Amino acid sequence: MKKKNNDITALRRTQLTKATYRVVSKKGYYNFTIRDIANEAGLSTGLVHYYFKDKDELLLTLLKEMNSNLRNFLTKELEHKDDPADKLLTFIDQAFSLVEREKDYFYVIIDFWTQVNHNPRISKANARLYQSYRDECAAVLTEGVKKGIFVDMDIHYTATMIISIVQGLIIQFILDKEAFDYQAYTMKVKEQVLAMVKK
């Protein structure tokens, strides 16, 4: 019976987290209510409050879930690659393809950024999200250096710079889709990163 209750709780929390993602992507961080989430999920507001004590807990769970989903997807993509250069390109490709695969992802993330100075819990969750990006990238770079495929480098700095270049290009594209040819620029970024790290 306890397992069944745990399964129902997990199912409801996932259902509500997905509804929150859809609502925040449409209405923004500030402009939604618990009733909006309940309506999107097809549940009562009482059930939303039963599974999440407040709006903050719901949003923090959403941010963790988004991070977890990205990591799981990336792990699946990387598990069949042996060459660190291929892994690095896959890592970058996955980030760039998010714009098409998960159109609302960056709109939700940008909304979360607006909370960095106002909400310490959301600020920490954002920091953990970017730490996980750097850690994934650093793991690939470290493997490449150990295998003698990449040059010796400051791993943390290089991972930080790669994330900055990739995210910066994505944000510029989201803000102004006419500013440049996204596909052409993503190819150039990948070439530039490989030229920087490969022996």
N, C-alpha and C positions, 0 to 999 in steps of 0.2 A: 504493500500500500504506500509506503514511504517513497519507493522508487517512482511509482505512478505520479504521486504529488510533485516530486522533483522534476519529472518529465514535463508535467503540465506547467509548472512554474517556468522552466527553461523555455518551453514553447511560447508561453504568453509574453515573457520578457523579450524574446526574439521578435515576436509579432509587433510588439509595441516599439521596439528599437527601430525596426524597418519603417514603421509608420512615422516615427519621429524624423527619420532621414528624409522621407518624402515631403513631410510638412515643412521642415526647416529649409529644404532646398527651394520650396515654393514661396514661403512666407518670410524667411529670415529668422535669425536668432531671437530678435526682440518681439516679433509680431505674431507669435503663435500662442495658443492656450492649450491647457490640458484637454479641453473639450475638442479642439482640432485634432489632437492625437487620437483621442477616443473615437471620433467620427471616422478618421482615416483607417483605423484598425478594426472598426465595426464592433467596438466594445463600449462599455459604460465608463464614465469618468471615475466612478468608484473603483473599478478594476484597475485603472491606470494608477490611482493612488495606493491601491493594495500592493502592487508590484514595485512601485517606485515612490519613495516618500515625498519627493518634490521634483520640480523641473530640472534642477541642477543634477540630481542623481540620474535622471533620464538622459540628459545631454552628455554627462561623463560616460555613461554606459555606451552611448552612441559613438563617442570618440574612440573608446577602447575597442568596440566592435569593428569600426572602420579600420583601425590599425591591425587588428587580428586578421581580418579578411584579406587585407593587402599582403600581409606576411605569408599567409597560407597560400595565396595565389602565386606569389613570387617563389616560394619554396617548391611548389609543384613545377613551375617553369624551369627552375635551376637544377632540379634533381637529376635530369638527364644530360646535363652538360658537364664535361670534364675540364675543358680548357678555360682558365680564368678570364681570358680575353672574351670568349663567348659568354661567360657568365656576366661580365661587366656590361657587354652590349645588351644582354637580355634584361639586366637590371634597369638600364637606361630606357630601353624600349618599353618596358612595363610602365614606367613612370610616364613617358610620353603618350602611350596609348590610353592611359586613364581618361584623357580628355574626350576620347571617342567612346570608350567602353563604359565609363561611369561619368556621364556628363555633369551630374550634379555634385560630384565629390568635391571639386574645388570651390564651388559656391558655398557648400557647407563649411569647408575648412576656413575659407576667408571670413565667414560669419563667426567662427570660433576665435579667430585671431582678434576680432574686435573686443573680446573679453579679457585679453591678456593683462591689461592694467586694472581691471575691475573685479576679477574673480580669480583668486589664487588657485583654486582647485582646477579650473579650466586652464589656467596658465601652466600649471604643472603637467596636465595631461597633454597640452600642446608640445611642451618641452620633451616629454617622453616620446611623443610621436616622431619628432625630428631626430631624437637620439636613436630611435629604432632605424630610421632611414640611414643615418650615418653608420650605425653598427653593421647593417647589412652590406653597405658599400665597402666598409673597412674590411670585412671578412673576405670579400672577393679580392680586394687589393693585397691583403696579407698573403692569401694563398698564391697569388701571382708572383709576389716578391719571393716567397719561399721556393717556388718552382723554377725561379730564374727567368720567368717570362716578362715580368715587370721590373723596371728600374728600382733601385733603393729609393725610398721616399719617406716623407713625413706622412704616415698613413692617415692620421686624424685630420690633418690639414687638407690633404688631397680628397678625402671622402667629403669633407665639408664643402670644398670648392665644387666638386662634381654635383652635389645636391643643390648648391646655390645656382649653378649654371642651368641645370635641368629645370628646377622649380621656377627660376626667374623667367626662362623662356615660356614656360607654360602660363605663368601669370600674365605676362605681356600679351600672349595670344588670347587668353580669356577676356582681357580688358579691351583688346582691339584686334579682331579677327582679320582685318584688312591690312594690318601693319606689315606683314611679311608672309612668305610661303612657309607654312608650318612644317610640312613634310620635308622640304628642302633644308630648312634650318635644323631640324632634328637630325638629319643625316650629317650635316656639317658639325654639329655638336659631338656626335658619336666619333667621327673621324678625328676631331681635335682632341677629345679625351684619350682615345687610343694612342694617338701620336705622342701625347704627354706621358703616358705610363708605360708603353711598351719599350723593350730594349731594341 
